[in-house]
Amino acid sequence: MEAFDKPLTKEEEELILTGTNTKPSPLSLKTVEKAVESLLNHHQQTIQRATKKILFSEEAPIFVIFGTDKIEKTSLRQKLVEIPYPIHETSEICVFIKGMHQTEKIKDYCIPNVKDVFPFNTNFRNLYTQYADRRKLANSYDLFIVEKDVYRDVFRFFGSEFIPRNKLPIAVRMTKNAIYKVINSATVFFPKGKTFSVRIGYSNMPKDHLVANVVAAVPKIIKLHSNWQNMISIHIKTHSSISLPIYVNNTIPMVVDTVKVLQNAESKNRKKKLKVRKTNSKA
């Protein structure tokens, strides 16, 4: 991944924020930059303070959380949104295909990330009848790509293991270009509810790369889902952090003080811990 060599021009900022250069986006680049910086600082401080550092990965995924006003009736359930700085370039990928005859074809693509290719047939399913085996498989790879023809079967069989790990399989027409598109994109899973999240990067990525991914992907995702008027709020977070706002609807345009949000949350946590200690000491 190449870093930014020079600041973005106004034209480049507008193009990233909107996907076109005609209509401005309500998303503030300055707000996104400040939120990403605060989130990365908070993550590093969490690692340093942790007594069991193994609980906090230095490569924690970063999500954009969308809160909507209405549930849109969309036929889209899964969509790929290309981003400037791919998040799956080093991911270990498992591919499920319909038939054994395609195995060699996928291997001939010579995609370094693809570690294993499995035909999703009766023989394969018999190897994973136990939940422990399915769990082990789900933990063995970072990303799962599935041929569209067998997506529903794969999801029914492994869904209970994929969902808690945020590893829902991505359905594609099995071509070399389709696999590379998954690697170079963020995956959006549109739910039936009012809130959904999209993985946009990792905490070990440069701040500028994360900012570029957020401002490039958010307008595209909103356009696929509904529109800006339907968005109540947009936040970014890791699994272990609070949510930091980058957009709030019906407010005066301003930069949200994300540092204060974090400080207030930490202050409340300290007060709770102090109260528990006093209670325990009296007992």
C-alpha positions in Angstrom: 0.0 0.0 0.0 1.5 3.3 -1.0 1.1 6.3 1.4 -0.1 9.7 0.4 2.9 11.7 -0.9 1.1 15.0 -0.9 -2.1 16.5 0.5 -5.3 16.0 -1.5 -6.5 18.9 -3.6 -10.0 20.3 -3.2 -11.1 18.6 -6.4 -9.7 15.3 -5.2 -11.4 15.7 -1.8 -14.8 16.4 -3.5 -14.4 13.5 -5.9 -13.6 11.1 -2.9 -16.5 12.4 -0.8 -19.1 12.3 -3.5 -18.0 9.8 -6.2 -18.7 12.6 -8.6 -17.8 16.3 -8.8 -21.3 17.7 -9.0 -23.1 17.4 -5.7 -21.3 17.9 -2.4 -21.6 15.3 0.4 -22.7 16.2 4.0 -19.8 14.2 5.3 -17.0 16.4 6.6 -13.4 15.3 5.8 -12.1 17.2 8.8 -14.6 15.3 11.1 -13.5 11.9 9.7 -9.8 12.7 10.1 -10.3 13.7 13.7 -12.5 10.7 14.5 -10.0 8.2 12.9 -7.1 9.8 14.8 -8.9 9.6 18.1 -9.9 6.0 17.5 -6.4 4.9 16.7 -5.0 6.7 19.7 -7.7 5.2 21.9 -6.8 1.7 20.6 -3.1 2.1 21.3 -3.8 3.4 24.8 -6.1 0.4 25.4 -3.4 -2.0 24.4 -0.8 -0.3 26.7 -3.1 -0.3 29.7 -4.3 -3.9 29.2 -2.9 -6.4 31.7 -3.6 -9.2 29.3 -2.6 -7.8 26.0 -3.6 -10.9 24.2 -7.2 -9.7 24.5 -6.5 -6.7 22.3 -5.3 -7.3 18.8 -3.0 -4.7 17.2 -4.9 -5.4 14.0 -8.3 -4.7 15.3 -10.9 -4.3 12.5 -12.5 -0.8 12.2 -16.2 -0.5 11.3 -18.5 2.2 10.0 -21.9 1.9 11.7 -24.9 3.3 9.9 -28.1 4.2 11.8 -31.1 4.7 9.6 -34.5 6.2 10.1 -36.6 3.9 8.0 -36.1 0.3 6.8 -35.7 0.4 3.1 -37.2 -2.4 1.0 -34.1 -3.2 -1.1 -33.4 -6.4 -3.0 -29.8 -6.0 -2.2 -28.5 -8.1 0.6 -24.8 -8.2 -0.3 -22.8 -5.7 -2.3 -19.1 -4.9 -2.9 -17.9 -1.3 -2.7 -14.4 -0.7 -4.0 -12.1 1.3 -1.7 -8.7 3.1 -2.4 -6.8 0.9 0.1 -7.8 -2.8 0.1 -8.2 -4.5 3.5 -7.9 -8.1 2.2 -4.5 -7.9 0.5 -2.9 -10.2 3.1 -6.0 -12.1 4.1 -6.0 -15.9 3.9 -9.0 -16.9 1.7 -11.0 -20.0 1.5 -13.1 -20.6 -1.6 -16.2 -22.8 -1.9 -17.2 -24.0 -5.4 -20.0 -26.1 -6.8 -18.1 -28.9 -8.4 -14.7 -30.7 -8.2 -13.9 -29.9 -11.8 -13.5 -26.2 -11.0 -10.8 -26.8 -8.3 -7.9 -26.7 -10.7 -9.3 -23.7 -12.6 -9.3 -21.7 -9.4 -5.8 -22.8 -8.5 -4.6 -21.8 -12.0 -5.6 -18.2 -11.2 -2.5 -18.2 -9.0 -4.0 -15.7 -6.5 -1.6 -15.8 -3.4 -4.4 -15.1 -0.9 -6.4 -18.2 -1.9 -5.1 -20.9 0.5 -7.8 -23.6 -0.1 -10.5 -24.5 -2.6 -13.3 -26.9 -1.5 -16.1 -28.3 -3.6 -19.2 -28.0 -1.4 -20.6 -31.5 -1.8 -21.7 -34.4 0.4 -18.2 -35.6 1.1 -17.1 -32.2 2.3 -20.1 -31.7 4.5 -19.5 -35.1 6.1 -16.2 -33.9 7.3 -17.8 -31.1 9.2 -20.8 -32.6 11.0 -19.5 -31.6 14.4 -19.8 -28.0 15.6 -16.2 -28.0 16.8 -14.9 -28.8 13.3 -17.0 -26.1 11.8 -15.7 -23.6 14.4 -12.1 -24.7 13.6 -12.7 -24.1 9.9 -14.2 -20.6 10.5 -11.2 -19.7 12.6 -8.7 -21.0 10.0 -9.3 -18.3 7.4 -9.8 -14.5 7.3 -12.3 -14.5 4.4 -14.7 -16.9 2.7 -15.7 -16.6 -1.0 -18.5 -18.8 -2.3 -19.8 -19.5 -5.8 -23.3 -18.0 -6.1 -24.9 -21.4 -7.0 -24.0 -22.9 -3.6 -24.2 -19.8 -1.4 -27.5 -20.6 0.3 -26.3 -24.2 1.1 -23.0 -22.9 2.5 -24.7 -20.3 4.6 -27.2 -22.8 6.1 -24.5 -25.2 6.9 -21.9 -22.8 8.4 -24.0 -19.7 9.2 -24.0 -20.2 13.0 -20.1 -20.2 13.0 -19.6 -17.4 10.4 -22.0 -14.8 11.9 -20.4 -14.3 15.4 -17.0 -13.9 13.8 -18.1 -11.4 11.1 -17.0 -13.8 8.4 -20.2 -14.1 6.3 -19.2 -15.7 3.0 -19.2 -13.5 -0.1 -21.1 -14.8 -3.1 -19.6 -14.2 -6.6 -19.6 -15.7 -10.1 -16.3 -17.6 -9.8 -13.9 -15.8 -12.1 -10.4 -14.4 -11.4 -11.6 -10.8 -11.7 -14.5 -11.5 -9.3 -12.1 -12.8 -6.7 -9.8 -9.8 -7.1 -12.8 -7.5 -6.8 -13.6 -9.0 -3.4 -10.0 -8.5 -2.3 -10.1 -4.8 -3.4 -13.5 -4.0 -1.9 -15.4 -3.5 1.4 -18.4 -5.9 1.7 -21.7 -4.5 2.6 -24.4 -6.8 4.1 -27.7 -5.0 4.2 -29.9 -6.2 7.1 -33.6 -6.1 7.6 -33.2 -3.7 10.5 -32.3 -0.1 10.9 -28.6 -0.5 11.7 -25.8 -2.1 9.8 -22.0 -2.0 9.9 -19.2 -2.2 7.2 -15.6 -3.2 7.9 -13.5 -0.4 6.4 -10.0 -1.2 7.6 -7.7 -2.2 10.4 -6.0 -0.4 13.2 -2.5 -1.1 11.9 -3.3 0.8 8.7 -2.0 4.4 8.2 -4.5 7.1 9.3 -4.6 8.6 5.8 -5.5 5.2 4.3 -8.4 4.7 6.8 -9.7 8.3 6.2 -9.6 7.7 2.4 -11.5 4.4 2.7 -14.2 6.0 4.9 -14.8 9.0 2.7 -14.7 7.0 -0.5 -17.0 4.2 0.7 -19.7 6.0 2.8 -21.4 7.9 0.0 -21.4 4.8 -2.2 -23.0 2.7 0.6 -25.6 5.3 1.3 -26.5 5.5 -2.4 -26.9 1.7 -2.5 -29.0 1.6 0.7 -31.3 4.7 0.4 -30.2 8.4 0.7 -28.6 10.9 3.1 -32.1 12.0 4.4 -32.6 8.5 5.7 -29.4 8.5 7.7 -29.8 9.4 11.3 -26.1 8.9 12.2 -22.8 7.4 11.1 -20.1 6.3 13.5 -16.8 4.5 13.4 -15.6 2.0 16.1 -13.5 -1.1 16.9 -14.9 -4.1 18.7 -13.6 -2.7 22.1 -14.2 1.0 21.7 -17.2 3.3 21.9 -18.7 4.6 18.7 -17.3 7.9 17.4 -19.7 10.0 15.3 -18.7 11.3 11.9 -22.1 12.4 10.7 -25.3 13.3 12.6 -28.5 14.3 10.7 -30.4 17.6 11.3 -27.5 19.3 13.0 -25.5 22.5 12.3 -22.4 21.4 10.3 -19.5 21.3 12.8 -16.6 19.1 13.7 -17.7 16.6 16.4 -15.2 16.7 19.3 -14.4 13.0 19.3 -11.6 13.4 21.8 -14.2 14.7 24.4 -16.5 11.8 23.6 -13.7 9.3 24.5 -12.7 11.2 27.6 -16.2 11.4 28.9 -16.7 7.7 28.4 -13.5 6.8 30.1 -14.3 9.1 33.0 -17.7 7.3 33.5 -16.0 4.0 33.5 -13.5 5.1 36.1 -16.3 6.3 38.4 -18.1 3.0 38.0 -15.0 1.0 38.9 -14.3 3.3 41.9 -17.9 2.8 43.1 -17.6 -1.0 42.8 -14.3 -1.0 44.8 -15.9 1.1 47.6 -18.9 -1.2 47.8 -16.6 -4.3 47.9 -14.4 -2.8 50.6 -17.5 -2.1 52.8 -18.7 -5.7 52.4 
